[in-house]
Amino acid sequence: MYNYLDFEKPVADLEGKILELKKLAENGEAVDVGDEIARLEKRVQEALRDIYKSLTPWQKVQVARHADRPHCLDYIGSLFTDFTPLAGDRAFGEDNAIVGGFARFRGEPIAVMGQEKGSDTKSRLKHNFGSPRPEGYRKAVRIMELADRFGIPMVTLVDTAGAYPGVGAEERGQAEAIARSTSACLSMRSPSVSVVIGEGGSGGAIAIATANRVYMLEHAIYSVISPEGAASILWRDTTRSKDAATNMKITAQDLLGMKIIDAIIPEPLGGAHRGPEAVISATGDQIAKSLREFGSQNMDFREHRREKYLAIGRSL
């Protein structure tokens, strides 16, 4: 069974009935339930289609944060081989919120990193819920500088509510670390591709997402601040998070229209958590397509990024 979101109640009810029928059949308490199960499964697909074709921005926020959504390590484990992680920032310590290193992608060397949120209580605590500290961004700089030195393409998988705002993180230079990581993204001479797979929150996301190509999953979000944070600042009322989400234009569709991202990667019906293999495969195909395009062009990737980000907002 899935962890249902509040607007998915019709689907939850139908799938609950399907589960009851299957249990009755297993216990020999019901016969010839196949046709009824098939009918209910068809209704589930119809209900999902009706719900997901008209999601509000706030509902997309909930989907992007879904606990069962595939995370960075799921993509790394499925798309990359011979992954060798790097640890530590050579200054203070290790930060498990950012996972990164070198691997092979469809036979070619690649640098890959992203924020990892964790999938259960233990792993979420280990990875600090995907909110990096300064040492995480300094580790990211290490990886980018190595990739740049050896001319290896960079792939980043973005999924964070934002950089960790704790006192210790601020004392160790959180803002400076984010700025240096963003600068390292812009300075790479090798090509870079970034995919927002869940949440792309503020500078914590931009620090590793300033790439030549930026993609978003269909129900991902990308924003300068969380809807809750915006509501708290604008109205001093976090219950107006829905209003903030709508006005902030944080969905993949909004951002594609504003030319902040380059394309949207479709998700299975019902969100990435209902078909993780399919969405990971589609993400891999999009990354491969971009890398092939880069390989066929003789271009200055630093100048390309410069022009890309200077152009944002010019035609709006």
C-alpha positions in Angstrom: 0.0 0.0 0.0 1.1 3.6 -0.7 1.3 6.5 1.7 -1.7 8.5 0.4 -1.8 12.2 0.2 -4.9 14.0 1.5 -6.3 14.7 -2.0 -5.8 11.0 -3.0 -8.7 9.7 -0.8 -10.8 8.4 -3.7 -7.8 6.3 -4.8 -7.1 5.2 -1.3 -10.7 4.0 -0.9 -10.6 2.0 -4.2 -7.3 0.4 -3.5 -8.4 -0.5 0.0 -11.4 -2.4 -1.5 -9.0 -4.2 -3.9 -6.8 -5.2 -1.1 -9.8 -6.5 0.9 -11.0 -8.6 -2.1 -7.5 -10.1 -2.6 -7.3 -11.1 1.1 -10.7 -12.7 0.9 -9.6 -14.7 -2.1 -6.4 -15.8 -0.5 -8.3 -17.0 2.6 -10.8 -18.9 0.4 -13.7 -16.7 1.6 -14.5 -15.4 -1.8 -14.4 -16.7 -5.4 -14.6 -15.2 -8.8 -13.4 -11.8 -7.6 -11.1 -11.3 -10.6 -13.6 -9.3 -12.6 -14.4 -7.1 -9.7 -10.7 -6.4 -9.0 -10.1 -5.6 -12.7 -13.1 -3.2 -12.6 -11.8 -1.5 -9.5 -8.2 -1.3 -10.9 -9.6 0.5 -13.9 -11.4 2.9 -11.7 -8.2 3.6 -9.8 -6.4 4.5 -13.1 -9.3 6.8 -14.0 -9.3 8.4 -10.6 -5.5 9.0 -10.7 -5.8 10.5 -14.2 -8.6 12.9 -13.1 -6.7 13.9 -10.0 -3.2 14.3 -11.5 -4.3 16.2 -14.7 -5.3 19.2 -12.6 -3.0 19.3 -9.6 -2.7 22.7 -7.9 0.8 24.0 -7.1 0.3 23.1 -3.4 -0.7 19.6 -4.3 2.5 19.4 -6.5 4.5 20.4 -3.4 3.0 17.5 -1.5 3.8 15.1 -4.4 7.4 16.4 -4.6 7.8 15.8 -0.9 6.2 12.3 -0.9 8.1 10.0 1.5 8.2 7.1 -1.1 9.5 9.2 -4.0 12.8 7.8 -5.3 15.8 9.7 -3.9 19.3 10.5 -5.1 20.8 7.1 -4.0 18.0 5.3 -5.9 19.1 7.1 -9.1 22.8 6.5 -8.5 22.2 2.8 -7.8 20.1 2.3 -11.0 21.8 4.6 -13.5 25.5 4.5 -12.7 28.0 1.7 -12.4 31.4 1.6 -10.5 30.3 4.4 -8.3 33.1 5.5 -6.0 31.9 8.1 -3.4 34.1 10.9 -2.0 33.8 11.9 1.6 34.8 15.0 3.6 35.6 18.6 2.7 39.3 18.5 3.8 38.6 21.2 6.3 36.0 20.2 8.9 34.3 16.8 8.3 31.9 14.8 6.3 28.3 15.7 5.4 26.0 12.9 4.4 23.3 15.2 3.1 25.3 15.4 -0.2 26.4 12.2 -1.7 28.8 12.3 -4.6 31.7 10.8 -6.4 32.8 9.3 -9.7 31.2 6.5 -11.7 30.4 5.3 -15.2 27.2 6.3 -17.0 26.4 3.9 -19.9 30.1 3.1 -20.1 31.5 6.6 -19.9 33.2 8.3 -16.9 31.0 10.7 -15.1 31.0 12.8 -11.9 27.6 12.6 -10.0 26.3 14.1 -6.8 23.1 15.1 -5.2 21.2 15.7 -2.0 20.0 12.5 -0.3 16.9 12.8 2.0 16.8 9.2 3.3 14.0 6.7 3.2 13.4 5.9 6.9 14.0 7.5 10.2 17.5 6.2 10.6 18.7 7.2 7.1 16.9 10.6 7.3 18.7 11.4 10.4 22.0 10.2 8.9 21.5 12.4 5.8 20.0 15.3 7.8 16.8 15.2 5.7 18.7 16.3 2.6 19.7 19.7 4.1 23.5 20.1 3.6 25.9 21.9 6.0 28.9 24.0 4.7 31.1 20.9 4.6 28.6 19.3 2.2 29.0 22.2 -0.3 32.8 22.2 0.1 32.8 18.5 -0.7 30.7 19.4 -3.8 33.4 21.9 -4.8 36.0 19.2 -4.4 34.1 16.9 -6.8 33.5 19.7 -9.3 37.1 20.7 -9.3 38.3 17.2 -9.9 35.8 16.7 -12.7 36.9 20.0 -14.3 40.6 19.0 -14.0 40.1 15.7 -15.9 37.4 17.0 -18.3 34.7 14.7 -16.9 31.0 15.7 -17.4 29.0 16.5 -14.2 25.5 15.3 -13.3 23.7 16.6 -10.2 20.4 15.3 -8.7 18.7 18.1 -6.7 16.4 17.2 -3.9 16.5 19.5 -0.8 14.2 21.8 1.1 17.3 24.1 1.4 20.7 24.3 3.1 20.7 23.6 6.9 20.1 26.8 8.8 21.5 25.7 12.2 23.8 27.9 14.3 26.8 25.6 13.7 26.3 25.7 10.0 26.2 29.5 10.0 29.3 29.7 12.2 31.2 27.6 9.7 30.3 29.8 6.8 27.1 28.4 5.2 26.5 31.4 2.9 30.2 31.4 1.7 30.2 27.7 1.1 27.0 28.0 -1.1 28.5 30.9 -3.0 31.7 29.0 -3.7 29.8 25.9 -4.8 27.7 28.0 -7.2 30.8 29.6 -8.5 32.4 26.2 -9.0 29.3 25.1 -11.1 29.7 28.2 -13.3 33.5 27.7 -13.7 33.6 24.1 -14.9 35.0 23.7 -18.4 33.3 20.3 -18.8 29.6 20.0 -19.5 27.0 19.7 -16.7 23.5 18.5 -16.4 21.2 19.0 -13.4 17.8 17.3 -12.6 15.5 18.5 -9.9 14.0 15.1 -8.8 12.0 16.4 -5.9 12.4 19.7 -4.1 14.8 22.4 -5.3 14.9 24.7 -2.4 16.7 28.1 -2.5 20.5 28.5 -2.6 20.8 25.0 -1.2 19.6 23.7 -4.6 21.2 26.4 -6.8 24.6 25.6 -5.3 24.8 22.3 -7.3 22.1 23.0 -10.0 23.8 25.8 -12.0 24.3 23.7 -15.0 24.3 23.8 -18.8 21.1 21.9 -18.9 18.5 21.9 -16.0 15.6 19.5 -16.0 12.7 18.9 -13.6 10.5 15.9 -13.0 6.9 16.6 -13.9 5.8 17.0 -10.3 9.0 18.5 -8.8 9.2 22.0 -7.5 12.0 24.7 -7.6 11.8 27.9 -5.6 13.7 30.6 -3.9 12.0 29.7 -0.6 9.5 27.2 0.7 5.8 28.0 0.5 5.7 27.9 4.3 8.6 30.3 4.5 7.1 32.7 2.0 3.7 32.7 3.8 5.5 33.4 7.1 7.3 36.4 5.6 4.5 37.8 3.5 1.5 37.2 5.7 3.0 36.0 9.0 0.6 33.1 8.6 1.9 29.7 7.6 -1.6 28.5 7.0 -1.5 30.5 3.8 1.2 28.2 2.3 -1.3 27.2 -0.5 -1.6 30.8 -1.6 2.2 31.2 -1.5 2.7 28.1 -3.6 0.3 29.4 -6.2 1.8 32.9 -6.5 5.4 31.8 -6.4 5.3 29.9 -9.7 7.3 26.9 -8.4 6.1 24.1 -10.6 8.0 22.6 -13.5 5.3 23.9 -15.9 5.7 27.4 -14.6 9.5 27.4 -14.8 9.6 25.9 -18.3 7.3 28.7 -19.4 9.7 31.3 -17.9 12.7 29.5 -19.5 14.4 28.8 -16.2 14.6 25.1 -16.9 15.1 23.4 -20.3 12.6 20.5 -20.3 10.3 18.5 -18.1 10.8 14.7 -17.5 7.4 13.0 -17.4 6.4 11.0 -14.3 4.2 7.8 -14.2 0.5 8.3 -13.5 0.2 9.1 -9.8 3.7 10.4 -9.3 7.3 9.0 -9.3 6.6 6.9 -6.2 4.1 4.8 -8.2 6.7 3.9 -10.9 10.2 4.6 -9.7 11.9 2.3 -12.3 10.1 4.1 -15.1 11.0 7.6 -13.9 14.6 6.7 -13.2 14.9 5.3 -16.7 13.4 8.4 -18.3 15.8 10.5 -16.3 18.7 8.5 -17.5 17.6 8.8 -21.1 17.3 12.6 -20.8 20.8 12.9 -19.3 22.2 10.6 -22.0 20.5 12.8 -24.7 22.1 15.9 -23.3 25.5 14.4 -23.0 25.4 13.2 -26.6 24.4 16.7 -27.7 27.3 18.2 -25.8 29.7 15.7 -27.3 28.7 16.6 -30.8 29.3 20.3 -30.3 32.4 22.3 -30.0 31.4 24.8 -27.4 32.7 26.8 -24.4 30.6 25.4 -21.6 31.5 28.2 -19.2 30.4 30.8 -21.7 27.2 28.8 -22.4 26.3 28.9 -18.7 27.1 32.5 -18.5 24.8 33.4 -21.4 22.1 31.0 -20.1 21.8 32.6 -16.7 22.2 36.1 -17.9 19.3 35.5 -20.3 16.8 34.5 -17.6 14.1 37.1 -17.3 15.2 39.2 -20.3 12.3 38.2 -22.5 9.6 38.2 -19.8 
